[in-house]
Amino acid sequence: MEQLSLIAALIFATAVLIPLSGRINLPWPVLVTVFGILLAAIPQIPQVHVEPDLILPIVLPPLLYATARKTS
């Protein structure tokens, strides 16, 4: 349950960081990467273990869909 709340907090933080990046004129991948690096440096944050077999079906389709929407 702790990992689920951590993942929900990370999704919420990402939803806040993306509009913030538009206001400060910084590309959102850079801002999210810096946020991730800062989180990785904090030892109190628990590690989230995701099965490698789940990465492809969960992460790849949204990325491909977002890229396909932006191409002509």
N, C-alpha and C positions, 0 to 999 in steps of 0.2 A: 504494500500500500504506500510505503514511503517513496518508492520509485515512481509510482503513478502520480503522486502529488508533485514530485520534482519535475517530471516530464510536463505536467500541466503548467507549472510555473515557467518552465523554459519556453513553452509555446506562447504563453501570455507575454513574456519578456520580448520574444521575437515580434509579436504583433505590435508592441509598443515601439520597438527599435526601428522598424521599417518606416513608419511615418516620421519618426524623429530624424531619420537620415535625410529625408527630403527637406526638412526645415534647415538643417545645418549643411546642406549641399555636399554630402558625403555619400558615395555609393553604399547601398544597404549591405552588400556582401562584406564590405570592409568593416562596417560597424558591427555586424553580427560576428565576424571572425574575431575582432578585438574583444567583444563581450565574452566569447567562448574561451579565449586565452586567459582573460581575467578570472573566469569561473574555474578554469583548470588550475590556476595558481592558488586557489583557496582550499586548504586541506580539510575544512569542516564539511564541505559539500560531498555527499556520498557519490560513489561511482555508479553509473547506470550500465548494466550489462545487457546488451541486445544480442540475440542469437544471429550469427552471420547469415543464416538462411532467410532471415526476415528482412534484411536490408534491401535486397533487390526488389521484392514485391511491394514493400511499404514506401521506400524512399524514391525509387526511380520513376514510377508512374507520375507522381505530382511534378517532378522536375521536367520530365518530357512534355507533360501537358502545358506547363507554364511556358516552356520554350516554343512549343508548337503554336501557342496563341500569339506569340510576339513575332513570328516569322510570317512573311507574306507568301 
